[in-house]
Amino acid sequence: MENSLENAQTKRKLSLEEKRIVKSFENIPFERLVDRARLILVWRKLKQATDFVFNTPVDDLQLKNIKSIIEKAGLFFKCEVKEGESRQACFVADNQNDLELVLKLWSSTTLYDRDVQFGRLFGFPQTAIEAYDKNSVDSKAGKKSKYLLTLDEMDEKVPKDLIPYCLLMLSRANWEQELKTVKRWADEIKLVDPALYKAISNQL
């Protein structure tokens, strides 16, 4: 059994090229450490897409450098600015089609399944996506939520070390199973970039 576990851990070790990619992500001036973690999760194929924001816009040379870093990791990248806004919204996906979809969802507020599609792209569990969608229908009808945990319940049930990675509302019926997905994200960051994991934990 010990040999099997050792072999599994060996297989999960990063190659030199993968370590280089992880290191290169440090050169992107994220405003939040968790945004770098989410980028890593797309790169590791635990999410299909992610987004992050520069509230203080970066210049064209910086954007070119960010694009180069992300594309060298085999991902797709684009930044947009909405009319009347100064902040830059940036998007990363693991394929061109998903990048185009996330851009379409971001630019539209009228697509009926916008939140469902975002949830899928961001790797949220299907049960959480469905509960959020049902909750939205109830909210529009003026009904009290019964499908999602409240924020107070989330505070009680989500372990402190998982809070930075729990960027979704958990469903009342399946929150324990959904939390396993969040833990898998956190564990992946701990494996791939231990220093980042520690820095995020130190912010708690």
N, C-alpha and C positions, 0 to 999 in steps of 0.2 A: 504493500500500500504506500509506504514512504517513497519507494522508487517511482511509483506512478505519479504521486504529487510532485516530486522533484522534476520529473520529465515534463509535466504540464506547465510548471513554472518556467522551465527552461524555454519551452516553446513560446511563452508569452513575453520573454525578454525582447527588448527592442534591438533592431539591427542598428549599425552605425549610421546608416542613412536615415532611419526613423528618428534616431536621437538628434541628428542634424536638423531635421524638420521641426521637431519639438523646440529645439533651441532657437530656431529662426522665428518662431511665433512670439518670442520675447521682444522682438524688434518692432512689433505692431503696438502703437501707443494706445492700447485699450484704456478706457476711463474706468472700467471695472474689471477686476481679476476674473470674475466668473464668466465674463465674455470670452476670455482666452480659453477657459475650460470648455465652454460650449463649442468653440471652434475645434478644439481637439476632439470632441465627441463626434462632430461631423466627419472629421478626418478619419476617425476610427470606425466610422459607419454605424454608430449608435444613434445618430440623428441624420435626417436627410438634408436639413438646412438649419441655419441660425441667422440671427441679426444682431447688430450692435450699432451704437450711435456715437457720433462725435458732436457733442454739444458745442464745443469749440472747434470749428472746422479746421481740417488739416489742408495743407496746400497741395497743389497738383503733383509736385515732386514726391511728397510723402505718400499720396494716393498711389502713384506709380510704383513705389517701393512696396507698399502693402499688397497691391495686386500681384506683383512679382513673387512675393513670399508665399501667398496663398495659392497661386497657380503652380508654383514649383512643388507644392504639396499634393498636386493632382486635383485641386478643387476649383470651383468657379466663383467669381467675385464681381460685385458691382455696387457702386454707391450712387445714391440719388438725393436730391434736395427738392422738397415740395415747395410749390410757389408760395411765397410769403413767409417761408421759414429759413433760418440760417443753419440749423443743425443738419448734419449729414447722416442719412440712414444708410447703413451698409449691410449687404446680404451675402451669405456664402452658402453654396449648395454643393452636393457631391456629383451633380450632373447638370448640364445646360438646361434641360427641360424643367427641372425643379427650380433652378434659379429664375427662369422666366415666369414660372408660376408664382413664386413667392413675391416677385416684383409686381405682378398683376394683382395679387391679393392686397399688397401694401397700398397700391394706388387707388383701390376701389373700396368703397364702404357699402356698396349695394349688393354685392354677391351674396346670395342667400346662404351659401355654405362656407363663407369666408373663415369663420372660426374653426370649423371642422377641418378644413384644408390646412390651416395653420397648425392645428394640433397634430395632424398626421405628419407634416413636414418636420415639425420640431420633435418628433419621436415620442409624443405622449401616448400612454396606453389607450387602447380603443375604448375601454370602459370609462375612462376619465373624459375622453372626447364626447362620448354619447351622453354622459351625465351633464356635462357643461352645456351641450346643445339643448337638452331637455330643460335645463335650468333657465336658459335664455328665453325659451318659449314661455315658460311660466312667468318670468320677470316682466316680459312684454305684456302679459295678461294681468299683471298686478298681483300675482300669486306669490306666496312665500316659498322660498327654496326648500325642496326636500330631497334633491338629488346629490347635492354637494355638501361636503363638510363646511362648517362656518370657519372663519379665520381663527376664532378662539379654539375650536376643535382641532384645527390644523396645528396650532401652537402646542396643544396637549399631546398630539399623536406623532408628530414628526420629530425624530431625534435631532438634537441641536446640530450635530455634525452634518446632517443631510439638508438642513434648511437652505444653504446657498444653492443647492442643486434642484430643489423642489420648486421649479418655476411653473407650476401648474396647480390647479385646484383639484383635490382628490375627491373621488366619488364616495358617497356615504356607504354604498353597498360593497365596494371593492377596494377601499383605500389601502388595506394591508397588502394586497397583491400589487397594486400600483406603486406602493412605496418600494417594492423590490426593484422596480425599474429605476427609481431614483437612486437607490443604493448601488445598483450596477453602474450608473453614471459616475457616482462618487468614487467607487472602487477603481474604475478605469482611469480616472484622473490621478488617483493615488499611485497606480502602477506606472502610468506613462510619464507623469511629471510630479514626483513627490514634493519638490520644492514649491510648486504652485499649490498643490493640495494643502501643504502646511501654511502657506501664506493666506489662503482663503480661510482656513480654520482659525488662524490667529486674529482674523477680523471679527470673529463671533463674540 
